[in-house]
Amino acid sequence: MKKTSLIIIALLIMSICNSYLQIVLTFSEKEVELNSDILWVFMFGLLVAWWCQIDARLHHANKGFDFGFIVYIFWPVMVPYYVLSTRGIEGILVVFGFIALYSLPIVSSLIAWTYFT
């Protein structure tokens, strides 16, 4: 299994676990702690930057020495740029996948709060 696949699986597992946490806290009418949200954003950005760096090596896209750091700091802008520049129009699906993984906990919590409380 490739490293990029393992990183995507780790992102998926983290997203599902965070969704479960948010739904449980929604049902118990508690708020998510700020530390949990900060950890989610930090780990998501870190894994996405790591994925981009490994993927750039696999596609022989020489983006420079500090590419991983720049992707980590500006990932909402850099990931779509990188994916579209390496994959073309098909990269839109990858971008939507990352957006879906990032927003899954929030959306699932809102759905649980709207329909089940």
N, C-alpha and C positions, 0 to 999 in steps of 0.2 A: 504494500500500500504506500502511495506517495505521501510525502510530508504535507503537501497542500491539502490532501484529502483528510488527513488527521486533524489539521487545523480547522477545517470546515466542520468536521464532526465535533470537535471541542467547542466551537462556536454554537453549534446546534444544541449540544447538551447544556451549555451554560444558559442559552436562551430559554430552553424548556425548564430548567431548574429555577431560573429567575421568574418565569411565568407562574410556576407553581407557587413560589413564595409570594408573589403579588396577589394571586387568587386567594390563597389561604389568609393573607392579611386583610384582603377585602371582605371576606366572609366574617372575619372576627372584628371588623370595623376598626382596624388599626391602620396606621400609616407606615409606609416603608421608611426605614431609617435612612438618613442622609448618607451615612457611611456605606450602606448597601448600594445605593445609587451611584456613589462615587466609584466604588469597586467595580460595578458593572461597566461604567463608561471607560474606566482605566483598562480593564481586562479586554473589553471588546476592541478598543483602539489598538492595544498591544498585539492581539492576535491577528487583527486585520493588517497591521503594518508588517508583521512577520510573514503572513501569507503573501503579501505583495512582494516582499523581498525575495522569498523563495521562488515565487512565480516568475519574477523578473529574471532570475538565474535560469530557470527552465526555458523561458522564451528568448534567451540571449539578448535581453533588452538592457543595455548598459545605461543605467539611469544616474550613475554617479555614486560617490562614496557615502554621502549622507542621505541617500534616498529613503532608507528605513525610518530615520528620525523625522524627516520632513513629512512622510506619510503618516507617522504617528501623531504629529502635531496638527496637521491639516487634513486628516483622513476624510472628512465629509467632501472635500474638494478634490483631493489627490487620488482617491480610489476610483471615482468615475473617470478622471483624466487618464490614469494608468490603464484601466481596463479597456476603455474605448480606444486608446492608442495602440494597445497590443492585440485586441481581438476585433476591433471594428464595431460594426453595428450589433453583432451578436453579444458584445460585452454589456449591452443594456440589461440582459437577463441576469448577469452576474451582479450588476449594481442593484437591481431590484431584489435579488436574493439577499444581499447584505442589508438592504433597507428593511426587508421583511424580518430578518433575524434580529435586527436592532430594535424594531418596534413591536415584536411579538409579545414581550412582557406587558407593555403598556396597553396594547390593544386587548389582550386576553383579560387583563384586570378591568378594563372598561366594560367589556362584554359581560363579565361575571357580575360587576356592580349593577349594570343596567338591567339585565334579565333575571338575575337570581337573588337579588336582595330586595 
